[in-house]
């Protein structure tokens, strides 16, 4: 049996591509639909949901890579001549559907992969290439657009598959010709010149462009209301820029979240008085938390419980420690107070101070995620990192 196509038959390579990808599509779609409908109210449920989504994503990446390989093969191979060249409309429709299928097998998983790469958290790809993509930033906006396109293109793929199957049934039961046999057993058939793919593929691309534009235009423009801004605080040092992030292992992978709204009231002198350099009070708006695809879950009562405890406060003395400093105090998070030592490095250049510190907390101390006892689902340790640049208040004025 020939590996390549001929003007009258499909070769072994083409038929292998066809049936392998058909099997994968029949697997990946149910996995995604099933995973989407599963609850995430317990650690066991989250583990099941994440596993199904991981399998869905991994199969999607595999389909994407195979689709690229198939497109290369299609570009260098003839397409066997149609069995009924006199049926011009039917032949043109079949070519358009094939072009739509080829594009779908690239664009559907690619959009899903971009969505995954643009966000953090939940259901890693079981693939050695990592979780990120070049040129794709970590961005909720990018993830939202990619998710919209993924769903839109997926419905296009479903429609194309439906038309493709309808054609198969017609050829098998009505025409009783060799269409299916050519793809199953590689039998010969067809009259006239071998078909080309360029026209149908371009037509399918145009339809996809219109569908994508319409989907993006219809995206909801409203965003969740921003959390109330915290009141300004009096501070000897005014924070000009900074980042407050936390990192936890979820399903075996590190996931980083952040708080977008927080204030810091800082009193600090370079020379300690009675063993103290000053004090700090950090107030965090908990509704401003983001952690990729699991942001809404993080805000629920099981975790940060932002509805019941909209603010967290870290009040501490600033003490010299070795070559650096430590902020030693109490963190009040979701109504639980826990002593915390935050060691940090400090660099002061004139009226500007740059600080960077890190501390590892145990989420169980704050009764966070109590039903998630297995660290394989959500790790116990949470690393908190803070970095900021501040200017002396007098210099700001």
ABEGO torsion letter per residue (X at the ends): XBABBBAABBBAAAAAAAAAAAAAAAAAAAAAAAAAABBAABAAAAAAAAAAAAAAAAAAAAAAAAAAAAAAAAAABBBBBBABAABAAAAAAAAAAAAAAAAAAAAAAAAAAAAAAABBEEGBBBBAAEABBBGBBBBAAAAAAAAAAAAAAAAAAAAAAAAAAAAAAAAAAAAGBAAAAAAAAGBBEEBEBBBBAAAAAAAAAAAAAAAAAAAAAABBABBBBBBBBBBBBBBABBBABBBBBBBBBBGGBBBBBBBABBBBBBBBBABBBGGBAEBBBBBBBAAABBBEAAAAAAABAABAGAAABABBBBBBBBBBBEABBBBBBBBBBGGBBBBBBBBBBBBBBEABBBBBBBBBBBAAAAGBGAABABAAABBABBBBBBBBBBBBAAAAX
